[in-house]
Amino acid sequence: QLSCLLKMVTLQGIPKDLDNYPKDLLLFLSPSDYAATGSCRQFFINIGKANVDVLPREAPQRQQLLLEALECLKVPGTQINEQNAEVLGRLVCDLGGEYIRSSGGSLLKDLSQCGSFLPEQEEAIRDVLSSGNTTFGPPAVWSAFTPSELSGLIPVLDPSILQQIPK
């Protein structure tokens, strides 16, 4: 339906007020299509607010969006800072384990919004949390508030992490 709606909206070219349309509609555009109305950064800020689950995780369009977002944001290597993570929004859910490990705790807040993870991502999240190199510190010093901050990541925690958390 969204793809069909996009065709109707863009019959006369890309509308100048594209930002006023539902963000999910943008999932079917490329940044070059959007260029007439704004920057690629603004495009991905809007994409980050969209429900990327409209596209299956393995969909080529969704994978392409992530690649183009990383290129637009000029992400060096696999390290993503908090500002870029905020722009990526729900696209962080598609980042591989190497990005999660390299970025340390800067992705945790955004990752906690994801509905599910691949095994490689789960392992990387556990590695980051176990390392203690996050704003939360090692699990042994977590407060009662920490698990609520990480609520979306709790299913990923394994016994080795859970046993370290103070009662």
Buried (B, 14 or more C-beta within 10 A) or exposed (E): EBEEBBEEBBEEEBBEEBBEBEBBBBBBBBBEBBEEBBEBBBBBBBBBEBEBBBBEEEEEBBEEBBEBBBEBBEBEEBBBBBEBBBBBBBBBBBBBBEBBBBBBBBBBBBBBEBEEBEEEBBBBBBBBBBEBEBEBEBBEEBEEEBBEBBEBBEEBBEEEBEEBBEE
